[in-house]
Amino acid sequence: MYESGEDYLEAILRLQLENGCVRSVDVANKLAVSRPSVSRAMGLLEKDGYIEFVSGNTINLTPKGKEKAEDIYGRHRLLTAFLQKITGLPEDQCEENACRVEHQIDVDVVNGIKAWLEKNQ
């Protein structure tokens, strides 16, 4: 899956956690992208089995989509916490950097960071 697809799945999950339901316009606002871009991305995610539309325009993650989104968001939160811990920089700056790294990081590195954070809490 491409980085942009991961960003969309993560945004949907975060919006569901914040608001309960998600519409395309919510995703567009969260990611600061155009509604046509969201429409195209949602079509691809639906085709690949990551999302489904219910009640007309409400977006739901499928079990496959929820698993992928939770993995991405978990890496995001882990990296944010790690960067804050080791740099002492503000959360928003660490979160912005975590967002760029979360798509490329190896599983072994994620596991190493988890172990380090548990040891150094």
Secondary structure, DSSP 8 states (H G I E B T S, - for coil): --HHHHHHHHHHHHHHHHHS-EEHHHHHHHHT--HHHHHHHHHHHHHTTSEEEETTTEEEE-HHHHHHHHHHHHHHHHHHHHHHHHH---HHHHHHHHHHHTTT--HHHHHHHHHHHHHT-
